[in-house]
Amino acid sequence: FCRNRLTTSVLFAALCLLAPVSGQASCTGMQVFSSNEGQFSSGSGVSVSGNGADCSWIISPPGKGTLNVTFTQFDANAGSDFVNVYSCEDKTCSTQTLIRTVLGRGETVSSTGPVMVVFTSSFTLTSQGFVATWIFEHFSPSCNTTSGQYPFRGECVTCSSRGKEHSG
């Protein structure tokens, strides 16, 4: 009830102001990743994730393919900590669609485009949070190699003396 320290009840407002906010959030703001694989976490992965976290990560590798995000460690308070994974229409994630709310360790979420992972935690309960890894597998298109087209990052490209050119 103390989320963002705003409430309409005078009694609850007083409790929120007096409640200690021990362990500030260990993740803050937004991080953007564009590599084909990596790892991120809501904290150190072994220590307690701070209270009141509101963090997000955008993963948008170049090219076309399948992005798999796997939650290798997961400790969240049911009903007060949330890890939501959204598919994005573009690399900035200006428009998102919820794919799944992650509920436990070992879950893998897949998308054919960029994703945004959003973690919010309560102000009163603590948990260890999560650790997630991702791997991006480029599509292997059928290219016309007899006309000089070759697969590169999920697209067909034409090699020329000036370098690689996308042929669409």
N, C-alpha and C positions, 0 to 999 in steps of 0.2 A: 504493500500500500504506500510505501515511501518512494516509489519510482519517480525519479526526477525531483523528489522532495516537494511535490505539489499534491495537495489534497483539499477537499472542501470542509472536512470536519476539523473544528478547532482542537479537539482532543488528539486526533491523529496527527494534525500539523505539529502540535507540541511534542508528541512522541517522535516524529520524524526529525525534528530539530535536535532532540536530545539523544537520539540513537547514534551510536558511534559508527562511523563509516571506516572501520578498520580495514586495512588492506585495499588501498585504492586499486582500480582496474590496472592489470598488468599489460593489457593491450589497449591501444587508443587509436581513434581515427580510422583511416583507410590505407591499405597497402595494395599496390598493383604489381602483378607478376606477368611477364611475357615469355618466360622460358618454357621449354617443353616438359620439364619435370622439376619438382621441388617439394619443399615441406614448409608448413607454417603452423603456428599454434596460438592458443588464446593466452598463453603465458609461457612458463619455462617447460611445461609438460610434466614436471615432477613436483612443483610446489603449488600452493593454493592459488587459484585464479582469483584476482581481486574482485571486490564487490563493485557493482554498478558498471560493469563493462558494457560498452556499446561500440563494437569494432566490426570492420568489414574488410574483406579481401577480394580483389577482382583478379581472376586468372584468365588471360586472353593471349594464348600463344599464336604466332603467325601461321597463316595457311588454313587449310580445311582439314578437319579430322574429328576424332572423338576424344573428348576430355573426360578422364576418370579421376574423381576425387574420392580418396579412401580415408576414413577416420580410424587411425591406428590406435589411438588412446582416446577414451571418452569418459568423463566423469562430470555430470551436470545434475543440477537439482530439478527434478521433474516438476513442471508447473511454474518454475520461476526463472530458469535459465533456458535460453532457446538458441539453437543453431539451425538457421534456415539457409537453404541453398536455392538460388534463383538462376534461371537461364537468362541471358542478356541478348538483346537484339543487335548490339554493337559493342565495341571494345570499351566504351565509356559506361556501359550499363545504365544508360539514361532511362531505358524501359526494361523492366524485369518481370518474369513470371515465376512464381514459386514452383520449384520441382519437388522439394521434400523438406520436411522438418526432421533433422537427424535425431534419432532416439538412442543410439548406442554404438559401441565400438564395433569395428569391422564393416560398417555400412559403406557402400560405394555408391556414389551418385555420378551418372554419366550425362553428357550433353554434347551436341555437335557444334556448339559455339561457346563463347565466353561464359563464365559463371561468376556469380558474386555469392560469397559466404558471409552471412551476418550473424554475429554472436552478441547476445544481450544477456546479462546476468543480473540477479537481484541485488539489492543493497544490503540485505540482511543475512543471507546464507552464502557460504563459501563452498567452492568445489575445486577440483584440480583442472577443470576445463577440458581441452581437447588438443590433440596433435593430428594433423591431416597431411597426407601426401597427395601429389597429383602427377599424372603422366598423360601426355598428349600423344596420340597415335595419328599420324598423318594418313589421310585417305590415299590409296594408291590408284590413281585414275588410269584408265586405258588410253594411252597416248599413241598417236600415229608416229612410231619411230622411223618409218620409211620416209616421212617428210621432215625428219629432224626434230620431232617433239619428244620430250622426255619428262617423266614425273619429277617434280620438285616441290616440296612442302604442300603436297596435296593438290597441285595444279599441273597442267601440262605447260611446259615452257619450250621455247625454241632457242637453240644455241646459235649465236652469231659471232662474228669476229669482235664485236663490241661488248659481248657479255650476254647474259641471259635476259631474254625479253619474254614477257607473258604474252601468250597467244590467245588466251581466253578460253 
